[in-house]
Amino acid sequence: PPWSMAALFVAFCTLWALMVIITYRLLYVKDISVQGFAVIVLIIFSAFTIGFLTPGTGNDEQVHYAYAYKYANIFSFKGFSDPVDEEGRHMIFMRDEDAELLSGMVDVPVWITEGSYKNVIKNFRLFSSDNSLHEYRIHDILDFESFTGNNVPLGYIASGFGIALGRFLHLGAVPTFYLGRICNSALFILLVWLSIKIIPTGKETLLVIAMFPMVLQQTATYSYDSIIIGLFFLFTAMTVSVFMQDGKVTLKQFVILALLCVGVALCKFVYAPLILLLLAIPSDKL
């Protein structure tokens, strides 16, 4: 409706005007560091994006939410293995209201509608009336033939922790869902902050890339891409730092680079060739 588009336009204009003021104050008045400025800017834009995107409107978010829920069960010691039905198909332990939220996300279009906001308001309850877990036939709504073979568990650490924390606090389905998003985005911001702090040059470049609309969209949802992108930020920062330093690579730096290589390669195999960036390090530094 025209009024909702007008409200959205005003919201964006207000956000950008606020960012102009904050940018001027921080960079020219307070003389803040780039990494400090990055944290403030990313928190503001991530909070806006998290609130703007309703559940299920992110890319494949219903699938990512289900996977994150699986790891939330592991983190909270509620299920180290998936239950199976009489036909041998995998199920998942979920609260009834969380299962209802997931079921409603399956048919949600990937664009924003007025009805999607009304649906969130309608189903919003701050606290859960029943925090018990039940076996849920996940395969009835999602194609989860390879449910237990997902190769990106590292990508669901933050979002899974958020869901586990929400259930521990007996929060409702919607607050728990958004808490998982917040934790996912928070880990990304932490990785960006650390990357900008470590890299000796190109700090502003990393900040600009972190603010790309698609990056913000992915990091504000349950997508594991936020963790992968954050790890590659840190991997790039470490590699450039080693490349530009005067001395040889220390054992600590070598171990960190090795762990980052393993992490990004296991998260998504298609990104593994980017590890060849290590070949830029002169051999006399190794």
C-alpha positions as CSV (number, residue, x, y, z in Angstrom):
1,P,0.0,0.0,0.0
2,P,1.2,3.6,-0.7
3,W,1.2,4.5,3.0
4,S,3.5,1.6,3.9
5,M,5.9,2.5,1.1
6,A,6.0,6.1,2.3
7,A,6.7,4.9,5.9
8,L,9.5,2.7,4.6
9,F,11.0,5.5,2.6
10,V,10.9,7.8,5.6
11,A,12.5,5.1,7.7
12,F,15.4,4.7,5.2
13,C,15.9,8.5,5.0
14,T,15.9,8.8,8.7
15,L,18.4,6.0,9.0
16,W,20.8,7.5,6.5
17,A,20.5,11.0,8.0
18,L,21.3,9.4,11.4
19,M,24.3,7.7,9.9
20,V,25.6,10.9,8.4
21,I,25.5,12.6,11.8
22,I,27.0,9.7,13.6
23,T,29.8,9.4,11.0
24,Y,30.7,13.1,11.3
25,R,30.7,13.0,15.1
26,L,32.8,9.8,15.4
27,L,35.3,10.4,12.7
28,Y,35.9,14.2,12.9
29,V,34.9,15.1,16.4
30,K,35.7,12.0,18.5
31,D,38.5,10.7,16.2
32,I,37.4,7.1,16.7
33,S,39.3,4.2,15.3
34,V,38.1,2.5,12.1
35,Q,37.3,-0.8,13.9
36,G,35.3,1.1,16.6
37,F,33.4,3.0,14.0
38,A,32.7,-0.3,12.1
39,V,31.1,-1.9,15.2
40,I,28.8,1.1,15.7
41,V,27.8,1.3,12.1
42,L,27.3,-2.4,11.7
43,I,25.2,-2.7,14.8
44,I,22.9,0.1,13.6
45,F,22.4,-1.4,10.1
46,S,22.2,-5.0,11.3
47,A,19.5,-4.1,13.8
48,F,17.6,-2.3,11.1
49,T,17.9,-5.3,8.7
50,I,17.1,-7.9,11.4
51,G,13.9,-6.0,12.2
52,F,13.0,-5.3,8.6
53,L,13.2,-8.9,7.4
54,T,10.4,-11.0,8.8
55,P,11.0,-14.7,9.6
56,G,11.5,-16.7,6.4
57,T,12.2,-13.8,4.1
58,G,15.9,-14.4,4.0
59,N,17.4,-16.8,1.4
60,D,16.5,-20.4,2.4
61,E,16.1,-19.2,5.9
62,Q,13.6,-21.8,6.9
63,V,16.2,-24.5,6.1
64,H,18.9,-22.6,8.0
65,Y,16.6,-22.1,10.9
66,A,15.9,-25.9,11.1
67,Y,19.6,-26.7,11.0
68,A,20.4,-24.1,13.7
69,Y,17.6,-25.6,15.8
70,K,19.3,-29.0,15.4
71,Y,22.6,-27.6,16.8
72,A,20.7,-25.8,19.5
73,N,19.5,-29.2,20.7
74,I,23.1,-30.3,20.9
75,F,24.3,-27.2,22.7
76,S,21.5,-27.6,25.3
77,F,22.1,-31.4,25.7
78,K,18.6,-32.1,24.3
79,G,19.5,-34.4,21.5
80,F,22.8,-35.5,20.1
81,S,21.2,-37.6,17.5
82,D,18.1,-37.1,15.4
83,P,15.0,-39.2,16.1
84,V,13.6,-41.3,13.2
85,D,10.1,-42.2,12.3
86,E,8.7,-45.6,11.5
87,E,9.9,-45.2,7.9
88,G,13.5,-44.4,9.0
89,R,13.2,-40.7,8.1
90,H,14.9,-38.2,10.3
91,M,12.9,-35.9,12.6
92,I,13.9,-33.1,15.0
93,F,13.1,-32.2,18.6
94,M,11.3,-28.9,18.7
95,R,8.9,-26.9,20.8
96,D,5.3,-26.9,19.4
97,E,5.3,-23.1,18.8
98,D,8.7,-23.2,17.2
99,A,7.5,-25.9,14.9
100,E,4.4,-23.9,14.1
101,L,6.6,-20.9,13.3
102,L,8.8,-23.0,11.0
103,S,5.8,-24.4,9.2
104,G,4.5,-20.9,8.6
105,M,7.8,-19.8,7.2
106,V,7.8,-22.4,4.4
107,D,5.2,-20.6,2.3
108,V,6.4,-17.1,3.1
109,P,7.6,-15.2,-0.1
110,V,11.2,-14.0,0.0
111,W,9.9,-10.4,-0.4
112,I,8.4,-8.2,2.3
113,T,4.7,-7.9,2.6
114,E,2.3,-6.2,5.0
115,G,0.9,-9.5,5.9
116,S,4.3,-10.9,7.0
117,Y,4.5,-8.2,9.7
118,K,1.0,-8.8,10.8
119,N,1.7,-12.5,11.1
120,V,4.7,-11.7,13.4
121,I,2.6,-9.5,15.6
122,K,-0.2,-12.0,15.7
123,N,2.1,-14.9,16.8
124,F,4.3,-12.8,19.1
125,R,4.4,-14.0,22.7
126,L,7.3,-12.9,25.0
127,F,7.4,-16.1,27.0
128,S,6.6,-19.6,26.1
129,S,3.7,-21.4,27.8
130,D,5.2,-24.9,27.1
131,N,9.0,-25.2,26.9
132,S,9.0,-29.0,26.4
133,L,10.4,-30.5,23.2
134,H,8.6,-33.0,21.0
135,E,9.5,-35.0,18.0
136,Y,8.6,-33.0,14.8
137,R,8.3,-34.5,11.4
138,I,10.6,-32.0,9.6
139,H,10.4,-33.9,6.3
140,D,6.7,-33.1,6.0
141,I,7.4,-29.5,5.1
142,L,11.1,-29.5,4.0
143,D,13.3,-31.7,1.8
144,F,15.7,-32.9,4.4
145,E,17.0,-36.1,2.9
146,S,20.6,-35.1,3.8
147,F,19.5,-33.6,7.1
148,T,22.3,-35.3,9.2
149,G,24.9,-34.8,6.5
150,N,25.1,-31.0,6.6
151,N,28.8,-30.0,6.2
152,V,28.6,-26.6,7.8
153,P,28.1,-27.1,11.6
154,L,30.5,-24.2,12.2
155,G,28.1,-21.9,10.4
156,Y,25.4,-22.5,13.0
157,I,27.3,-22.0,16.2
158,A,26.0,-18.5,16.9
159,S,22.4,-19.0,15.7
160,G,22.2,-22.3,17.4
161,F,23.4,-20.8,20.6
162,G,20.8,-18.0,20.3
163,I,18.0,-20.5,20.0
164,A,19.3,-22.5,22.9
165,L,19.5,-19.4,25.0
166,G,16.0,-18.3,24.0
167,R,14.6,-21.7,25.1
168,F,16.6,-21.5,28.3
169,L,15.0,-18.2,29.1
170,H,11.6,-19.6,28.2
171,L,11.1,-17.0,25.4
172,G,8.4,-17.4,22.9
173,A,8.9,-18.6,19.3
174,V,9.3,-15.2,17.7
175,P,11.7,-13.7,20.3
176,T,13.8,-16.9,20.2
177,F,13.9,-16.7,16.4
178,Y,15.1,-13.1,16.5
179,L,17.6,-13.9,19.3
180,G,19.2,-16.5,16.9
181,R,19.5,-13.8,14.2
182,I,21.0,-11.4,16.7
183,C,23.7,-13.9,17.8
184,N,24.5,-14.7,14.2
185,S,25.0,-11.0,13.4
186,A,26.9,-10.3,16.6
187,L,29.5,-13.0,15.8
188,F,30.0,-11.5,12.3
189,I,30.5,-8.0,13.7
190,L,33.0,-9.4,16.2
191,L,35.0,-11.1,13.4
192,V,34.9,-7.8,11.3
193,W,36.1,-5.8,14.3
194,L,39.0,-8.2,14.9
195,S,39.8,-8.3,11.2
196,I,40.0,-4.5,10.8
197,K,42.0,-4.2,14.0
198,I,44.6,-6.8,12.8
199,I,45.0,-5.8,9.1
200,P,47.8,-3.1,8.8
201,T,46.3,-1.5,5.7
202,G,43.0,-1.4,3.9
203,K,40.9,-1.0,7.0
204,E,38.4,1.2,5.3
205,T,38.1,-1.3,2.4
206,L,37.1,-4.1,4.8
207,L,34.5,-1.7,6.4
208,V,33.0,-0.9,3.0
209,I,32.8,-4.5,2.0
210,A,31.2,-5.4,5.4
211,M,28.5,-2.8,4.6
212,F,27.5,-4.2,1.2
213,P,23.7,-4.7,1.2
214,M,24.0,-8.4,0.4
215,V,26.5,-9.0,3.2
216,L,24.2,-7.2,5.7
217,Q,21.2,-9.2,4.4
218,Q,23.0,-12.5,4.9
219,T,24.4,-11.7,8.3
220,A,21.1,-10.5,9.6
221,T,19.4,-13.9,8.9
222,Y,20.2,-17.5,9.8
223,S,22.4,-18.0,6.8
224,Y,25.8,-19.6,7.5
225,D,27.3,-17.2,5.0
226,S,27.7,-14.7,7.8
227,I,30.2,-16.9,9.6
228,I,32.0,-17.9,6.4
229,I,32.3,-14.2,5.3
230,G,33.5,-13.2,8.8
231,L,36.1,-16.0,8.8
232,F,37.4,-14.9,5.4
233,F,37.6,-11.3,6.7
234,L,39.8,-12.6,9.5
235,F,41.8,-14.9,7.2
236,T,42.5,-12.1,4.8
237,A,43.5,-9.8,7.6
238,M,45.9,-12.3,9.0
239,T,47.4,-13.1,5.6
240,V,48.0,-9.4,4.7
241,S,49.4,-8.8,8.2
242,V,51.9,-11.7,7.8
243,F,52.8,-10.5,4.2
244,M,53.6,-7.0,5.4
245,Q,55.5,-7.8,8.6
246,D,59.3,-7.7,8.7
247,G,60.0,-10.9,10.6
248,K,59.1,-14.5,9.9
249,V,55.8,-16.1,10.6
250,T,55.5,-17.0,14.2
251,L,54.1,-20.4,15.5
252,K,51.0,-18.6,16.8
253,Q,50.3,-17.0,13.4
254,F,50.9,-20.3,11.6
255,V,48.4,-22.1,13.9
256,I,45.8,-19.4,13.5
257,L,46.1,-19.4,9.7
258,A,45.9,-23.2,9.7
259,L,42.7,-23.2,11.9
260,L,41.1,-20.5,9.7
261,C,41.9,-22.5,6.5
262,V,40.3,-25.6,8.0
263,G,37.3,-23.6,9.2
264,V,36.5,-21.9,5.9
265,A,37.1,-25.1,3.8
266,L,34.8,-27.2,6.0
267,C,32.1,-24.6,6.0
268,K,31.7,-24.5,2.3
269,F,34.0,-26.4,0.0
270,V,33.5,-24.0,-3.0
271,Y,35.4,-21.4,-1.0
272,A,38.5,-23.6,-0.5
273,P,40.5,-22.2,-3.5
274,L,40.6,-18.8,-1.7
275,I,43.0,-20.4,0.7
276,L,45.6,-20.2,-2.2
277,L,46.0,-16.6,-1.0
278,L,48.6,-18.0,1.3
279,L,50.9,-18.4,-1.7
280,A,51.3,-14.6,-1.6
281,I,53.4,-15.0,1.6
282,P,57.1,-14.9,0.6
283,S,58.8,-18.2,1.3
284,D,61.6,-16.6,3.2
285,K,59.1,-15.6,5.9
286,L,58.0,-19.2,6.5
